[in-house]
Amino acid sequence: MSVPSPSFLPWQFAIDTGGTFTDCLATSPYGERRRIKVLSSGVLRGTLVHHLGGAQYQILVRWPVHVDVFAGYTCYRPEAPEAKREVVALDPTVQVITLDAPFEKFTPGQAFELSGEEEAPVLAMRMITGTPLQVALPPLQLRLGSTKGTNALLERKGAPLTLLVTEGFADILRIGLQQRPDLFSLFIDQPEPLYTQVLEVPERLDSMGGVLHPLKEEAIQNLINQLKAKSVSNVALCLLHSYKNQEHEAALGQALNRAGIRHISISSGLSQAIQYVSRTQTTAVNGYLKPVLHSYLQGIRQALGGQPLHIMTSAGGLVGFNHFHPKDSLFSGPAGGLTGAAAIAQSKGRERVLTFDMGGTSTDVARYLRGFDYQYVTTVGQAQIQSPSLAIETVAAGGGSVCGYDGYRLTVGPDSAGASPGPAAYGAGGPLTVTDVNVLLGKLDPSAFGIPIRPQAALDAVKALQASMQPSPSLLTLLEGLEHLANQKMADAIRKISVERGFHPKEYSLVAFGGAGGQHACALARMLDVPEVIIPYDAGLLSAYGIGETALERFAESQVLQPWEDFVLEVPRVLSKLRKEAQEALETEGVTPENIEIAEVNLFMRLQGQDTPLEVPYGEDSDPAQAFRAQYEALYGHWVDRPLEVASVRLRAVERRTAATVPPKRTQSYRPAPSHELTPLLPDGPSHPVYVWDDLRPGAILMGPCLLVSATQTVFVEPHWQLLLDGQLDAQLTPLRDHDAGIRNLLEQPEAVSLALFTSRFTAIAQEMGSLLQRTSFSVNVKERLDFSCAVLDAEGRLLVNAPHIPVHLGSH
């Protein structure tokens, strides 16, 4: 068989669009790997240095491109965006730009921006391939992840939406589940619904799908007339019990389509699950985001000219544009990071992995054990969304988390300094943050930042906090206490996905990534007794890397709600139907039948009367009832003699891909010389060597304490730890002595520090008690209205902490 010439092979792009930056990894037809990071706004920024005469300017830019691809771009200065000029030429090698006309006023050092009026992923692809604005992109395949939908939802920047519901349920989303997201708040700020208006549909089905009140043609036409009168173009339709019978939704959906409604979201095409409230929320979220994401993706598709575009989902799979639903992409960024971390761990022979993704405002953690854990109902803001996603736990502790003192104990988060003003060290008047703590403790090198860092501003901020505490601890003790508190919050999140589910972290490797992950990885591993830390070379671009490693996949689901004894004989028939459904969906994406495999089949089983099912793997030789009991006893520690019920069946089909195997490179270990020595910022602060990642070769061994820095991340190697760069330049860190050696007793710390640490741990215990009670409950009041109370008391019965639940008998007084 002939091998295609590289000139005929397509470029392979994997791109992750975040709120601020868009990360891009590309593989050329010749196998060369290229990387770029651009602003998600799709503009390029530079500085006008000198006016050379006419319409030519000397500029200062740091764009990773060596050819002129900018002719036709719009150039303007941010302070006067209306004064636009067109770029005639831009030579990045000599840093000279030629415009169609000079700016009226020029001041050396002025900032300028370039825009091609294209989305950021298109800009990144043009810069990597060297394709000018007026020229079509070369043959390529694009895999895309984005937080556009998540940001639009959280910032309430979706499209106007009309919601259609069964008659009598107009207030279903206003009433919701009668749960308050912030139980102890005295100032209740009830957010407005996502929809602009709601219309009631005169129809009704019973719980088995039987028609109680038929949907008449006259009623459909009346609804269409109301929508046309208000020029509605975006509709979400969710009718009661439509998961059992789609007849009414289908008829109304067809009528809406014939009437020219541009965007239509129909619940039966989005979720086959019970629970009308969350199914309506899911449909409303999808409709609210659909026009926004459709416009974004259409802009990218237009630039691709019909070339393949696949979109990352929250479940860690890919779907084509025509099969994409916005509600399935809300966690595509974290999902890309998790799949990337798992791929790197697998390439090194690791099957048990804990992932740790620490960003600016939050930290995402997850567990991988020869496969991913999934969750099928996720919460974004105050909406419960029925959509499969990788099981990722998020905690409000990141580099930008604000550090403070409430008069009794230290606090870290949940507030964040954000990108503006940012941490105090950014010099823009920001508060004390975890990033400032790391700068002052020597875990970040100010000279390695891409922006100016002002350590004195961070020092002033922590001194102000110190002055507010009585008695005042030393600066070093205070900083170490804040660091320990942040680490404990993140460690509690990892315990939640490991220890509380019956898995011990000491049996896992920790893969750390994100902008701040490397600064805390050793400390977390020490606290959790993890024997090894892996930090990828591309840790700052790991979501894009993971998107590139992802396969096409489809979920097929069937709601069951039957006793196990009644359903056991139906399993083969149901699986055959689901298998066919998933395979046909993949075939429409161009996957050939021989390249489709059923990755997993799961029964969701529970005791009759409970709401929370357990995910039980199903195989021809398995005993689901016995497997369920073993899982239940391992998770909850007891057994209740009740009949079993099957809530649903889910099947996942994937495109079969050959796993990329990276042959181990023979490396010779060596001890490199440091680039420089970090200057202590505190009188009694630490000083240690700094190494530059790109200056090292495979086999480099670094002994802690030290820093390893790159353009996208910093790794702090603790004392008594060793770092080895393997053949792929990924860092592997291992402790040189037992984890518990040298750990300071909490009781020896200042009261404000120890009080914060104990409060954090006790609160986590009380919350887990409540979560366990909710999952095992048979009472509707307990499992849905949270009618119970969990607390930790001292030996004399005095309250230490309580979880945010509200028993009716207490709340009624």
N, C-alpha and C positions, 0 to 999 in steps of 0.2 A: 504494500500500500504506500502510495506517495505521500510525502510529508509536505504540507503547505509551506510555501516560501514565507519568511517573516513579513515581507512587504504586503502580503495578502491577509495576514492575521490581524484581528482587531485589537485596539487598545482595550485594556481592562481597567475600569475605574470603580473605586469604592469610595463613596463620599458621605460624610456625616455633617449635617447642617445643625449647628447649635444656636443658642440665642445670640452669642457674640461672634464666634468664629466658625468657619466651615473647614473641616479637615478632609484632605484628599490624599489617597494613596492610589498610584497608577502603576500598571505594568505595561511596558511598551511591547510592540510586536517582537522585539529582540530579547525580551525577558528582563529588561532593565527596570528596577523599582525606583519610582520617583515620588517625592512628597511635597506637599505645599499646604499652607494654611492661609486663608484669606478671610476678610471680614464678611460676616453673613449678610451685611447690607449690600454686597456686590460692588463696593467701591474700593479703590486703591488710594492710599494716602502717601504724600511725600512733602518735601519742603522746597520752596523756591529760594535758591541761594543767591543768584546774581543775574541781573538783566544783561544779556549779551548784545542787545540791540535788536531793533525791529520787534519780531514776535518770538525771539529765541531767549530761553532762560537756562541757566545752569541750575540743576536740581540735585537733591539728595534723596535717593530712594534705596530700599533694601529688598526689592522684589526679586525672587529667584527665577529670573528670565533674562536671556542674553540676546534675544532678537527683538526687533521692533514689531509688535503685534497690536499697537495701540492707535494706529491711524484711524480716524473716524470717532474715537472716544470723545466724550464731553469733558472738558476741564473747567473747574471753577474753584473759587476759594470759599471755604465754609462760612466765613463771615459775610460773603456777598454771593449766595448761590444763584441769584438771578443773572449775574454777569457771566454768562456761559461763553466758552470758547471751544472751538473744535481742534483736536490734535491733528496736525499735519504729519508729524514724525516725532518719534521718541527713541533716542539711542541709549539703551540702558548701559552700554559699555563705557561711554564717555559722559553719561548723565546729562544729556542735553535734550530739551523738549522744544519743538517748534509748533506754534499755534497759528490759527488762521488770522488772528489779530492780537495785538498786545493788550495786557490789562491796563486800565486807565491809570491806576496808581499801583506802585510797587514798593514794598518794603522788604529788605532781605530778612529771611527767616520765616516768611509767611507760609502757612500750610496751604496745600492744594489737594484736590481730590479728582480722580478720574472715574468716569462711569460709562459703561457701554450699554446701560439700560437693559442688562440681562441679569438673570439670577446668579447668585454666588457660585453654584456648582458649574454653570456654563463658563463663568470667568476662570475658575480653577482649571477646567479642561482646556480652554484656549491657551492659558499660560503654560501649561505642561506640554501641550502638543505644538506650541508655537504657531497657532492658527489665528490670523488677523480677523478683525470684526466682520469684514465683508465676505469672508471665505467660509465654506462649509467645514464642519469638523470632520476629521478623518474617520474611517470605520472604527467603531468602538462599541463596547457594551458597558452600560452604567447600572450600578447598584447604589441605591440612595436611601439614606436614613435622615430623619429630620425631626426637630422639636417644634416645627412651625405650628402644628396642631396643639401641642401641649401649651405653648406660650399664648396662642390665641385664646385658648380656653381659660387659662388662669388669669390673663389680662383682660378678658371679656372683649376680645376684638374679633369675634366671629361675625357671621352675616345675619341680617334680619330673618327671622324664622316664624312660620306659622305651624302650629302643632294641631293635629287632628286626633281626637280621642273619642272613645265610646261615650255616648250621651250619659250625662250624670257624673263624669269624671274630669270635668274641666279643671278642678283644683288639685289633681292628683300629685303634681310636682310641687305645688306650694305646701301641701300637707306632708308629703314625703313619708318617711318612716317614723316620724315623731321623735327623732333622736337629735339632741343638741351636740354639735361638734365640739363646742367649748363649754363643758358643763358648768364650770365654776365662774364663768364670766358674768358680771353684773350688767354688762351693756351688750345686749343681743343685737347684732347687726345681721338681719335676715337678708341675704342677697336676692336680687330680683331673678326670676326664672330666665333661662336662656332664650325662650321664645318671645316674639313680639306680640303675638295674639294666639289665642286658642279657640278652636271651633269644635263643637260637639257633633258627632256623627250618629244619626238615629238608627242604631242597630244594636244587637246583643246576642252573644253566644253563651251557652252554659259551660260549665267547667270541663265537660267532655267534648266540646266543640259543636254541640248541637245548636241549631238556629232557634233562638227564642223570639227574636224580632228581626225579620229580614231587612236587608239593605235595599231600598227601592230606587229605581232609576230616577224618580222625581227628586228624591233626597240628594242623590249624587249631583244632579244638575244644579240644584239649589246651592250646594257647597261650591261648585265650580263658578257659579255666578258671583258668589261672595268673594272668592279669591281673585277673579278677574277685575271686580270693581275696585280692589285695592292694589292691583298690579303686582300680586304676589308671584315671586319666582322661585321660592325656596320653601318646601313643605316637608314636615316629618309626620308620618302616619303610624299610630300604634293603637290597635284595638284590643279590647279585653279578650283573653283566651285565644288569640290568633295563633299562638304556638301550636294549638291543637287543630285549628281549621283556618287555612289562609284564604278562604273563598271571598270574604268581604274585603280584606285588604287588597287582594289581587284585582277585584273588580274596580275598586276605587282608585288603585294605583294606575290601572290602564286608562281610566277616565282622565286622571290628572295628566298623564303623558300625552293623551290626545289633545288636551286643552292647551298644551304648550308650556306647562310648568317645567322650568329648566332643571331644577335640582329636586329630586324626590328621594327621601329616605323612608323605607318601609320596614317595620320591625321584623316581620317574618323572614325577610331576607338578611337580617343582621343577627338575630338570635332566636334559637329554638328553645329557650329556657323559660321556666315558669317564673313568677313574681312580676306582677304588672308594673309596680313602681320602678324597679331597676331596669326593666325592659323599656319602659317609656323614657327614663333618663338616658339609656343607651341610644335610643333612636333620636332623641332631641340633641344630644351631643354630636352625633354623626351629622345631623342636618345642620347644626350651627356651624360646623367646621367645613362642611363639604364645599361650598363656593370658594372659601379661602384657599384650601389645599388644591382644589381643581384648577384654579387660576395659576397657582405656583407651579404645579406639575405640567400644566399645558405650556407655560413659558419654556420649561426645560425641554419638553417633547418637541416643540417647534424648532429649537436649536439643534436637536438630535436628528431631525429630518427623517423620522420613522425608524431610527435604529433602536435596539432593545433597551427598555427601561424597566427595571424591577425595583420594588420598594420594600424596605425593611419593615417588618411588623414587630409588635411588642412581644410576640411569641418566639422571636429569633429565627423567623423564616422570611422568604421573599415571595412577593406576589406581583403580578403584572399590573399595569395601569388600569386596565379594564376590569380587574377583579379587586381593586383596592377600595377599602372602606376607611374613612378617617379615624373612626373609633378604634381601629386595630393598630394605629401607629403611635399612640401617645407615649409609649415607653420604648420606642425603637432605638434611641440613643443608648440608654443603659443596657438594652438587650444586645446591641452591637458590642459593647464593652465586655459583657459576660461571654458571648460566643468567641470573641477574640482571646480573652484570657483562657478559656477552656481549650481553644485550638493550640495555643502556645504550650499550655501544660501537657496536652496530649503528645505534642511533638517531642517532649522531653520524657515521655513515659510515665507521666503522673496521671492517675485516674481519680484521685480524691483531691478536690480543690475548693478552697474558700477564696472568693474574690472580694477585693476591697478597692472601691473606686471613690477617691476623695477629691471633691471639687471645691469650688469657692463657697457655695452656700449649703451643701449637703453631702452626705456620704451614702453610697449604695453598696450593699453587701449581698452576696448570694453564695449558694453551695452547689457544687457539681460533683456527682458521684456516678461516673460512667454514663451520665445523661443528665438532663436538666430537670429541675422541679418546675411545675407550672401552677399558676393560679388562674381561675376562670371568672372571677369577679374582682375588679380593681376599683380603687377609689381615687378620683382626681378632683381636688377641691372638695365639694360636697356631693358629687355625683358618683353613684355606684354604676359601673359600666360592665356589662356582660361581654367580655372579650378575653380570649386566652392570652396570657402573657407569662413571661418567665418570672418565677417567684423571686422578687428582689425586695429586700428590706431597706428602707430609707430612713436616715436619722438626720436631724437638723444640726449637724456639726461639720463645718467645712473650714477652709482657710480664712474665709471672711466672717465667720461666726463671731459675734460681739462678746467680749469678756467684760464682766462687771461684778459688782458686790451689792447685794440687796439689803445690807444692814445686819445680816446674820451669816450668810454663806456666799461663797463665790458662785458665779454663774457663767456658763458658756452657751451661747445661743438661746433660743432659736432665731433671734434677730440676726440679720446679716448686713454687713456694710456694703455689699454689692460691688459693682464695678465703679460706681460713683456714689460717694466720695472714695470708697475703698478703705483698706486698712490705714491706720495712722501713718505708717511708714511711706505711704504714697504721697504724703505731703499735701493732701487736699482737705485737711480738716476732719478726716475720718476718725472713728472710735478705735479703741484698743481691740484687736482681733487675734485669732489664733496665729495668723501669719506674722503679726508683730511679735508675738511670744516666740515663735520659731526664729525670727531674725535675731532677737536679743539673746536667745539661748545658743546661738551659733549653729542652728540647724538649716539656715539659709545663708547663702553668700550674697550680700547686697550687690556686688560687682557682676554677678551672673544674671541679674534681672534684665529684661528687655526694656525696662523703663527706669527712670531715676528713682532710687530708694533713699529715704531720709531716716536713718536709724535714730537720730536725735528726736524726731517726732514720736517714734514708738516709745523711746525711753521716757519722754515727757508724759505720755499717756499712761504708762504703767506707774510712774511716780505719783500721778494724780490719784490713781486707784489705791495705791499704797497709803496715801495720806488720808483716805476716807475710811480706813480700817483701824479699829482700836481693839487690842494692841496691834501695831503695825508689824507685819513680818518683814524679813529682809527681802530685797528685790529678787534675789535668786530663788528663795523659798516660795515667794509669791508666783513667780513665773513657772516654776516646776509644778506648783499646785494647779495652776490653770491648765498646763499641758496634761497633767494626769487626769483632770476632770474631762477634758476633751477626749482623751484616749479611752476613758472608761465608758463614755457614751457610745463610742464606736465599738468597743469590745462587747457591750451589752447587746448591740444589734447583731453582732456575729454569734453570740451565745443563743440569741433567739432563733437563728436559722440552723443551729447545730446542736448544742447541748439540750435545748428544750424539745428537740425532735429526736433525741436519742442517739446523737452522733457526737463524738468527742473531737475537738479541734486538733488534739495531738496526733490524730491519724491522718491529717490533711496537710497539704502545702498551701501557703497563702500567696496569691498572686495580687500584687499591689500595683495600681495605676492611677491615672488622673493627675491633675496638677500638683496635688499635695500628698498623694499616697505614699511616696517614697520617704517622706519626712517622718512618718509615724509608723511605718511597717514593722520595724524592729521592736518598738515598744508594744504594739498590739500582739505580735507573736510571743513576746515574753509574757504578757499578761494572760494569754490564752493557751500557753504551753504548745505552741505550734513549732515544729522542728525545722521548718525551712520557709524562706521567703523567696519568691521569684518576682523580679521587676523587669519587664520587657524593655528592650531598647526603644521600641515605638510606643511606650506607655502613654505618651501624650496624644497619640493618634490611634489608640486601641479600638475605639468604636468603629472608625473607618476600616481598620484591619479586620475586625470581626465581621463587618458587613461583607467584606470581600471573601470571607471564609464560609459564608452562609449558603445553604441550599434552598431551592424552591420547595415549598411544602404546603400541604392543605390539611385542615382539620375537618372531620365530618362527625356530626353529633346527633344523637337521638335521645329525646326525653323519654324516660320509661315510667318511673313512679309506680312500680309493681313490686310485690313481695318476691324475694329471690326464688322461692319454691315455684312460683307461677312463671317466672321469666326464664328459668334455666333452660327450658326446651326451646325458647325463642331466640337464644343467643346466636346460633349459626345463621338464621335468617336475617337478623338485624345487622350482623357483621357483614354479611354478603352485600346488603344494601349500602352500608356505609363505605365499604371498600370500593364499590362501583362508583359511588358519588365522588369520593376523593380522587380516584384514578382519572375519571373523566375531567375533573377540574384541572388536574396537572397536565393532561393531554392538550387541553385548550391553550396551555402556556407553551406548547411545543415540546414537552417532554415525551419521549417515546415510551410505549408500555414496558419494554424490557428494562428501562432505566428508572422504573418506579418501584419503590419498596415500601412495605408497611412498617414504619418505624416502631410503633407501639399501639397497643389496644388497652384501654383502661375501663373498668367498671367503677362507677362512683356509688359506693354502698354505704349504708348507715343503718342504725337501729331504728325501727319504726317509731316515729314521734320526734326524732331528732332532725335538725336542719342541716348540720354540717356533715357531708359525706367524707369518706376516706377514699383515696385513689388507689384502686387495687389492680395491678397488672394482670392481664388475662392472656392465657395461652391454652393450647389444646389439651395439655396434660396438667393444667393447674387446677387447684381447688379454691375458688374465690372465697367461699364461706370461711374456710380455715385460714386463708391468707388475711382476710379481714379481721378475724378474731386475734391473730397474732399481732397485726398492726395496732389494733385498738388497745390491747393489753400493754404493748410496748410504749404507746404514746400516753395513755391515761392511767395505767397502773391498776386497772380493775376490769371486770367484765359484768355486763348486765344481761340477764337471760331474757332477751326479747327477740321477736322475729326480725329477720334481715329484710331490708328493702333496697332495690336498685333505683337510684335517682336518675341516672343517665348513663349512656355509653359514649365514649369518644375514641376516635381512631385518628392517627396521624400518618399521612403518607408523604414521603419525601422523594426528591430527585436523588437517585443514586450517584454519588460522586466518589472518585478515587481520592482517598485521604493523602494529602501531600506529606510525604515523609522526608524529613531533613536528615541526610546522613551525618552522623557525628563527625565533626572536624577534629583532626588530631591537633591538639594545642599543647604548647609548652608553657608551663606556668612560669611567671616571673613577677618580681616586685617592682612596679614602676616608681619613678620619682614624682612627687606631687608637683602640680602646677604652681601653687603658692600656699602660703600659710594664712589661715583666717585670723584676722585681728579681733581680739575680744572686745565686746562692746560694753561689758560690765567690769568693774574692778576685779571681781572674783569670778568672772565669766570664763568659759572654756575657750581654748585655742586648739585647732587641729588642722591637719593638712587638707587641701582641696585638690581633687583630680578632675580633669576634663574628659568626659566620656569619649568624645571623638578623637582624642589623642592616644587612646589605649587600643591595644589589640587583644584578640582572644587569648585567654590564659592569665590575664592580669589578676593578681591577688592583692586586695586591700584589707588592711587591718583597722578595726575601729578603735577609737573614734576618728571618723573622717567624713568628708563630703565627696560625693560623685555628682557632677553637674553636667547637664546638656542644655540644648536650646529650649527644651520643653519640660524639663523636670529636674528635681534635686533629690538625691538619696542621702539620708543620714545613716551612717553605719555606727551603731552604738558600740561602746566599749565591750570587749569580750565577744565581738561578732566578727566574722570573716566574710568578705565579698569576693566572689570569683566571676569573671566574665567568661561565658561559655563560647562555643564556636559561632553562635549567632549574635554575639555581643549582648546577650541578655544577662542581667545580674542575678546570681544565685547567692543568697545570704544564709549562713548557718551560725548558730551560737557555739561558742567554744567552751561553755560550762553550763551547768543546770540553770534553767530559767529562774528558779526561785532564789538563786544566790544573789545577795546584795540588794534585795528589794526592801525598801524602807517601810517599817511598820506604819500603818495609817495613823495610829494613835500618837506617833511622834511628831506628826505634822501640826501646824497651827489649827486652832479650832475651826476657823472659817473654811480651811481646806478640807479637813477631815469631815466636817459636817456636810459639805457639798458632795463629797465622794460617797459617804454612807447614805445620804438622801437619794442619790442617783441609783445606788444598788438596791435599796429597799423599795423604791418606787417601781423599779423593773420587776421585782418579785411580786408586788401587789397587782401590777398590770397583767402579769402572766397568770396569776390566780384567776383573775376575771376572765381572761381569754379562754382558759381551760374550762371554767364553769359555763361560759357561753357556748362553747363547742359541744359540750356533752349534755346540755340541758334538753329536757323534753317539754318544758313549759314555754309557751309563746311569749309570755310576759318576761321571762328571763332572757331568752335567746334573741328577741327582737327589741324589746323596750328596755333591756338592761336593768330589770327590776331586782337588783341584788347589790350587795356591798362587799368589797374586799379590802382588807386593811392589814397592816403589820403593827402589832402592839408590843409594848415592853412587858417585863415580868409582872408589873403591877397593873396591867390592863390599860395603860395610857397609850393614846394614839401616837404612832410615829409617822406613818404615811398611809394614805388611802388612795385607791384607784378611782378614775372618773366614771363611777356608776351611780345610779340614784334609785334606791329602793322606794317603792311607792309609800310604804308605811312611814318613812322618814320624810320624804318630799312633800307629803300632804300636810305636815304641821306648819 
